[in-house]
Protein backbone atom coordinates (compact mmCIF):
# COMPACT_ATOMS: atom_id res chain seq x y z
CA UNK A 1 0.00 0.00 0.00
CA UNK A 2 1.85 3.13 -1.19
CA UNK A 3 -0.05 5.61 0.99
CA UNK A 4 -0.27 3.42 4.13
CA UNK A 5 -3.97 4.23 4.45
CA UNK A 6 -6.24 1.22 5.03
CA UNK A 7 -8.93 0.60 2.45
CA UNK A 8 -12.39 -0.01 3.87
CA UNK A 9 -15.47 -1.73 2.53
CA UNK A 10 -17.99 0.97 1.63
CA UNK A 11 -20.96 1.20 -0.71
CA UNK A 12 -18.85 2.23 -3.70
CA UNK A 13 -16.66 -0.84 -3.26
CA UNK A 14 -19.63 -3.20 -3.10
CA UNK A 15 -21.31 -1.50 -6.08
CA UNK A 16 -18.11 -1.71 -8.09
CA UNK A 17 -17.37 -5.35 -7.38
CA UNK A 18 -20.81 -6.94 -7.38
CA UNK A 19 -23.38 -4.63 -8.86
CA UNK A 20 -21.58 -2.95 -11.67
CA UNK A 21 -18.58 -4.69 -13.09
CA UNK A 22 -19.42 -8.37 -12.65
CA UNK A 23 -23.14 -8.27 -13.44
CA UNK A 24 -22.59 -5.84 -16.30
CA UNK A 25 -19.94 -8.07 -17.83
CA UNK A 26 -22.16 -11.14 -17.61
CA UNK A 27 -25.17 -9.33 -19.09
CA UNK A 28 -23.13 -7.85 -21.93
CA UNK A 29 -21.51 -11.21 -22.72
CA UNK A 30 -24.92 -12.89 -22.69
CA UNK A 31 -26.45 -10.35 -25.07
CA UNK A 32 -23.59 -10.42 -27.54
CA UNK A 33 -23.24 -14.19 -27.24
CA UNK A 34 -26.89 -14.71 -28.08
CA UNK A 35 -26.60 -12.35 -31.05
CA UNK A 36 -23.52 -14.22 -32.24
CA UNK A 37 -25.23 -17.58 -31.93
CA UNK A 38 -28.06 -16.21 -34.10
CA UNK A 39 -25.57 -15.27 -36.83
CA UNK A 40 -24.61 -11.66 -36.09
CA UNK A 41 -21.15 -10.83 -37.39
CA UNK A 42 -18.74 -8.71 -35.38
CA UNK A 43 -17.76 -5.21 -36.58
CA UNK A 44 -20.72 -5.03 -38.94
CA UNK A 45 -23.50 -2.43 -38.94
CA UNK A 46 -27.00 -3.85 -39.34
CA UNK A 47 -29.67 -1.41 -40.52
CA UNK A 48 -32.53 -3.79 -39.79
CA UNK A 49 -33.95 -4.56 -36.36
CA UNK A 50 -32.98 -8.23 -36.55
CA UNK A 51 -30.39 -8.10 -33.75
CA UNK A 52 -31.65 -4.98 -31.96
CA UNK A 53 -32.96 -6.77 -28.81
CA UNK A 54 -29.61 -8.48 -28.28
CA UNK A 55 -27.62 -5.29 -28.75
CA UNK A 56 -29.99 -3.49 -26.36
CA UNK A 57 -29.28 -6.11 -23.69
CA UNK A 58 -25.56 -5.73 -24.38
CA UNK A 59 -25.87 -1.95 -24.06
CA UNK A 60 -27.54 -2.32 -20.65
CA UNK A 61 -24.65 -4.54 -19.58
CA UNK A 62 -22.13 -2.01 -20.86
CA UNK A 63 -23.87 0.78 -18.92
CA UNK A 64 -23.74 -1.34 -15.76
CA UNK A 65 -20.03 -1.84 -16.34
CA UNK A 66 -19.60 1.92 -16.75
CA UNK A 67 -21.42 2.54 -13.45
CA UNK A 68 -19.14 -0.02 -11.80
CA UNK A 69 -16.05 1.63 -13.29
CA UNK A 70 -17.06 5.09 -12.04
CA UNK A 71 -17.82 3.63 -8.60
CA UNK A 72 -14.32 2.14 -8.67
CA UNK A 73 -12.81 5.53 -9.52
CA UNK A 74 -14.84 7.21 -6.77
CA UNK A 75 -13.66 4.58 -4.29
CA UNK A 76 -10.03 5.03 -5.32
CA UNK A 77 -10.23 8.81 -4.93
CA UNK A 78 -12.33 9.04 -1.75
CA UNK A 79 -10.70 6.33 0.34
CA UNK A 80 -7.20 7.81 0.67
CA UNK A 81 -8.25 11.34 -0.29
CA UNK A 82 -7.56 13.38 -3.41
CA UNK A 83 -4.31 14.83 -2.06
CA UNK A 84 -2.86 11.39 -1.30
CA UNK A 85 -3.88 10.09 -4.73
CA UNK A 86 -2.26 13.07 -6.43
CA UNK A 87 0.91 12.63 -4.34
CA UNK A 88 1.44 9.28 -6.06
CA UNK A 89 1.87 11.01 -9.42
CA UNK A 90 3.12 14.56 -8.82
CA UNK A 91 6.01 15.89 -6.70
CA UNK A 92 5.29 16.90 -3.11
CA UNK A 93 6.26 20.54 -3.71
CA UNK A 94 3.37 20.88 -6.16
CA UNK A 95 0.95 19.86 -3.42
CA UNK A 96 2.07 22.49 -0.90
CA UNK A 97 -1.42 24.03 -0.88
CA UNK A 98 -2.78 21.24 1.34
N, C-alpha and C positions, 0 to 999 in steps of 0.2 A: 504494500500500500504506500504509494509515494507521498501522500499528504498526512499519513498517520491518523486519519480521522475514521472512526468506525462507520461502516455503512449499515443502516438499519433497514428493516422491512416496513415500508410504508405503502400507501395505496398506489402510488405511481409504479412501484416495483412490482406489485401484484398484477396491475393492469398491463404492464409491459410483458411480463413473463407468461401469464395465463390468458388474459383476455384479448390482448392485441396480437402479439407476434405469432404465437402458436396456433390459435384458432384461425386467425387470418390466413396463415400459410396453408393450413389444411383445407379451408374453404376455397381458396384460390386454386390450389392443386386439384381439388375435386371438380371445380367448374371447368378448368382447362383440360383436365383429363377426360371428362365426359364429352367435351366438344371434340377432342382428338379421337376418341373412340368412335365418334359418329362421322369422322372423315374430315374434320376441319384441318387445313394445313396451317403451319406456323408461318408468320411473317407475310400473311396474305390478307388483303382487305376484301371483305364480303359486303356487297351492297344490299343483299337481301337480308331478310330477318331469320334466316335458317338457323344460325348459331347465336342469335341475340340473347336468348335466355341463359345460355351457358356463359357467355361473356359478361352478362350482368351479374351472375353469381361470382365470377372471378373478380369483377370490379369491387363487389362488396368485400370480398376477402382482401383485396389489395388496400382498400380503405381501412379495414381493421388492422392490417399490418402497419399502415402509416400512423394510425392512432397509437399503436404499440411502440413505434419508433420514437414518436414525439414524447410519449410518456417516459421512455428510456432516457432521452435527452434531458427532460425536466428532472428526472431522478439524479442523473449525473451532475447537473448544475446545482440543484438545491441541497443535496446531501452534504458535500463539503463546503459549499458556498462558492459564489462566482469568483471571488478574489483568489481562493485556493486553486480553483480550476485554471484561472488565467496564469497563476504563478507556475504552472507546469510548462507553459509555452513561452512566456515572455520573461525578461530579466526582472529581478526584484526592484531595481531602481525605477522601472516604469510604473510600478504599482505603489509608489510612495504616497499616493492620495488616500490610501486606506487608513 
